[in-house]
Amino acid sequence: MNADEFRQKGKELIDYIADYLENIEVNRVTPNVEPGYLRPLLPTNAPHHSEDWENIFQDFKDKILPGVTHWQHPRFHAYFPAGNSYPSILGELLSAGLGTVGFSWAASPSCTELETIVLDWLGRMLNLPKTLLPESDNKQIYTQIDINGNSSEQNLNGQNSLQKRGGGVILGSASECVLVSLLSARNSALKKLKSEHPFVEDGHLLSKLVMYTSKLAHSCVEKAGMIAMVKTRILEPDDNYSLRGNTLEKAILDDIDNGLVPFFVSCTLGTTSCCSFDNLVEIGQLCCREGVYLHVDAAYAGSALVCEELRYFSNGLEFVDSFNFNPNKWMLMNFDCSCLWVKDKFKLTEALSVDPIYLRYKEMDKAIDYRVTDKIKHTNFNFFFKSIGE
């Protein structure tokens, strides 16, 4: 395919997508196929010779599309909402056209800088604590709104640091966000233990670490614990399906008595099974008192914090060390997209970065590189925000 054919077929494909979305309700929501339906319809081996675009696309319509589940259909109510919008689609197209691999500032400066800017925009829209934001003014004020809609402002411990430690990064899924946060917390906990017990083997210290989450948390939390090779305590929620501070406190104290080291808690705002909310205020105060890292997974319901009248759900966020949510669910962003904010970006980069000579560049001391993603999803955000507005 040459540039002229790309122009023509690209325009035709845009028309096809627009027609598909405008008339999606004529389709059956789920396909009427059985497992293995596609194998007999496609050749055993990849094609030896190129085919015309018309034949390739006709194959898609005749063989692939009949097996597609139409997630954008108005009668699709399974799993979770799947965001989509024309500005986001165009941003995705432009990102693919640029073909940029933005794993560091030097690899593509605007990728790193635009990611920081759009995450600051988004964090402000959600009213996240300033300690989590990549950029902020000097006045560290966090607005709390109670269930009756009354607002109050509080200074976050007078934290006016000359060096902003909060930061954010765009990842592919909440599973990645939870794992990255857990690895950062594990690295800090092991460093602390190693300083206290310098002659004890790392494997023995690792065996002492224990993390906590609710029975209703997404399975990715337990999987993250398996990957990080730490003990995981699955705790029972209360009658309102919420993990409470007293339940967590009992588990932490029991583990301390048994010689273990509590180091990480994952709370959920909007559980997958029933959209319940853990008691973030109780748990946050406990984690702050015990020196335990607190992560909040708001993948499903985090988008609701854009609405001022729903921000009472976020009371307690001032205690968290990291927070994630998925704009590709309630927001109009294409999958895959999950945003992670951390209170200390330097601990995150320390835990996950390596520094081979071929990745070094002269501006390293002035730029922040998370080195955990090479996506340029921030182009979609930029198009989306500027097209739709806050």
N, C-alpha and C positions, 0 to 999 in steps of 0.2 A: 504494500500500500504506500503510495507516494503522498506528498503534501496535498495535492489537488483532490485526490480521492478521499483523503482524510477530512478535508473541509466539507465535501459533499456528504459523505456518510455520517460525519459527526452531526451535521445539521439534521439529517434524517433521523438519527438516533435521539436527538433532543426532542424532535416532534413526537417520536414514538413514546418516549417517557412521559411527556406531557399528556398525550392521549390516554396512556395507560392509567395515570393517576386521576385524570378527570372522569374516567369511565370504569374505575376499578370495581364498582359495585355490581357490574354485570358478571363478574367472575364468581365461581364457587370459592368460598373462603379456604377450605382445605382441599387438597387434590384427591381425586378418586383413583388412587393407584395403590399397588401392593409393593412391599419391599422387593427390590431387584428388578422393577419394571424397566429401568433405563438400560441395563446391561445388554439386552438383545437388540436395542435400537442403535447402539453405537458400535463402531468397528473394534475388533480385538486389539489392534495396534494403532498408535498415533498415525495420522496421515503422512504418507511419504512425499506427497506433492501439495503445493499450495492450492487453495480453493478460492473461488470468487466470494466476495463479501456477501452477495445475495444468497448464496447457498449456505454459508456459515450462519447467517442470521435466520434463514428459513428453518434450519435445523434447530435453532434455539426455540423458535415459535412452535414448531411441530413436536419436538421431543422433550425439551427442557421445561418450557413454560407449563405444560400440563402437570408437571410434578412439583410446581412451586406453591408454597403456602403464602397467601397474600396478606402479609402483616399490616399493610396500610389500609386494608379493607375496613369499612365502618362497622362490620359485624365481627371483626376479629377481637376476641376478648381473652385470649390465652396468655399465659406466662406474664408478660408485662407490656406496657405501651412501647411502641418502637417509633421514635421521633423521625421526622422527615420534613423537608421544606425545600423549595426551589433554590433559595440562596445557599443552603448547605450543600445541595447537589452540585451547584456551580462551583462552590469552593472545593469540593472533592475532585471535580474535573480539572480545575486549575492546578491543584496540588499534584495530581497524576501527571499533568502536562509538564510541570516544572521538573519533576523527577528528582527532587532534592532529598538528600539524606542528611538531616540536620542533627547529628548526634553531638555536636559541640558548637560553640560560638564560631570558631574558625571554619567549620564545615559549611556554615551558612548563617552569618550574623543575624539577619532579619528573623530567621526561624526562632532562635533563642530569645531575642528581644520581644518579638510579637507574642510569643507564648507567655512571657512574663506579664506583658501589658494586658492581654485578654483575660488572664486568670485574675489579675487585680480587678478588672472591670467586673468579672463574674462574682468574685468574692465580695465585693461591695454590694452587688445586687442581692446577694444572699444574707447580707449583714453579718458576715463572719467577723470574729474578733480580729482587730488590727494585727495582733501578734502572729496570725497565720498568713497575712497578705504579703505578697512580694514587694509592694510599694505602699507607703502610707505617709500621712502627715505626722508631725511630732506628737500630737495629742492622741494618746492611746485610749479612746473611748469606745465602750461596747454598749449597745442599746439592748435592753431586755424588755420584752413585751409579755405581760401575763395573760392568762386565759380570758380575762375580761377586756383585753385590748389596751390596758394601761401601760405606758412606757416609762422606763427609768434608765438613767445612764450611770455608768460606774467607770472609774479609772482602773485599768488593769495593772494594779500593783506599781503604778508610777513607772512603767517600763518605757523609758524614753532613751533607747540606746542609739548611739551614733551609728552603729552598724546594724542594719536591718537583717534579722535572722530568719524571719518568716519567708516562705517561698511556696511555689506551686509548680506542678508539672502535669502535662496531659498524658495519660496512659490509655491502654486499650480497654481495660475492664476493671471492675471493682476487685476482682481476684488479684490482679497485679498490684493494685493500690494497697490491699491488706498485706500481701506478701512483702512488698517493699517497706512498708511501715514496720512490720514485724522484724525484718532483717536489720533495720536501723536500730530498733529498740534492743534487739539481741546483741548487736555490736557494742552498744553503750553499756549494757549490763555486764557483758563479759570483760570489757575494759576495766570496769569498776571492781569486779571480783578479782581480776588478775592483779590489780594494784594492791588489793588487800591480802591476796594469797599468791605471791609471785612464784612459788615453787610447786604449786599444784598444776597438774596437767590440764590443758584446755578441755579435753574430753570429759574429765571429771567435773569441771566447772559447768560445762554445758548441760550435764545430766541433772544439775540442781535447778535449772531454770524452769519455771512453770507459767503458763498463760491461761487466761480465763475468757469465756464467752458464754452466751446464752444458748440454751437448747434450740431456740428459734432462730439463731443466727444462720446466715447463709453457709452452706457447706464449704465454701471457699476458705472460711476462717480455720476450720479444722484441718483442711488440706494444707494451708499455709504452715500450720504447726508441724505437720508431718514433714514438709519440705525443709523447714528450719531445724528439725530434729529436737523439738522441745516438748515437754509434757503439756498436755492440754486438758483443762478442767471444763467440762460442759455442765453449766449450772441451770437449775430449774427456775423458770419465771414464776411470777405470782399469778393470781386468778385473772388478772387483766393482761396476761401474756407479756409482762414487763419484768426485766431483770432488775432487782432492787439492791440497794446498797447493803442492807443487812445480810443478804444471802452471799454477796461477794465478800463482805468482811469476814464472815465465818470461815469461808473457804481459804482466804488469804492467811488468817491467823492459824488455822489448822496446818497449813502447809509450812508456815514459818516454824511452828512447833516440831514439825517432822524434818527440819533441816533443809527445806527447799527455799528457793528464792523467787518470789512473785515478781514479774517484771513487765507484763503486758496484759492489757484488757482491751477487748474489742466490743464496743457497744453498737447497737443497731437503731437507727431512726427509720422505721418503716420495714419491718421484717418481711421476708419473701412470702411466708405462708399466710399472714393475716394483717400485715401493715401495722403491727404494734410497735410501741416505742419504749425502749429501756429508759429507766429513770436516770437521766444524765446528770442531774444536780447531785443526787445522793452518791452515785458512782464517781463522779468527777471530784467531789470533795474527799472521798475516801482515797482515790488514786493520788491526789495531791498530797494528802497526809502521809501516805505510805511510800511515796516516791516511785509509783508504778506508772509506766507509760500508758496513756489512754488514747486509743484510736476510735473514731466514730465512722461506721459504715452507713452512709445515708444514700446508698446507690439508688434505692427505689423512690424514696419520698423527699430527698433533699431539695428537689426543684421547687417544692411547696414553699420554701423559705423566701422565695422571691416575693410572695404575698405577705404584706406587713401583718395582716390579721392572723396569720398562721405561725408567726415567729415565736410564739410561746413554746412551741415544740423544741426550739433551739436553746432554751435556757439551760445553762451548764456548759455551753460550748467554750466558755472562757477557760475551762480547765483542761481542754483536750490538747494533745500533742500533735495529732494529725486528723484530717477529715477528708472523706471522699464522697462524691456523688456522681451519678451518671446523667449527663445532659441528653443522652440518646434515649431516655425513657420519657419523662414528661415534657422536656423541652423539644424543640423542633430540630435537633441535631441528628445527623446520620450516625448509625452504628459503624464502627465501634468508637466509643469516646467515654472516658472516665477521668474526672479531675481530682487531683490530690493536692491538698495544702498541708504543709508541715510547719510547726513552730520553730524548728531549728534546721534549716536547709543544710548547714554545714555538717551536722551529724548524719544526715541522709547521704550526702556525697562522700563523706568519710567511709561510711559502711559499704558503699557500692562501687566506688570509683577505683580504677587502676590508672596508672600514669605511665604507659609506655612512651618511649621517646617519639614515636611516630604520631602521637596524639597531642604533643606539646606545641604551644605557639606563644608568641611573645606577649600577647595581651591576656594571658591566663590569670594574672593577678587582678584584672579589672572586670572579668566576666564570670558568670556563674554557669557551670555546666553540670546538669544532673546526671548525664550519661546513663539514663534509664530508658530513653526513648529516642527514636529517630523519625517519628511521624511529624507531619506538618499540618495537623488537624486545626491548628490555630488559624489557618487561612479560612476554614469553614466558619469558625467563630467570628472572625472579623467581618466576613460577608454577612453572616446572620445578624449580628448586633447592629451593623450599619444599615441593613435593609429593613429590619423590623423595629429596632429601638428598644430601649429599656421599658 
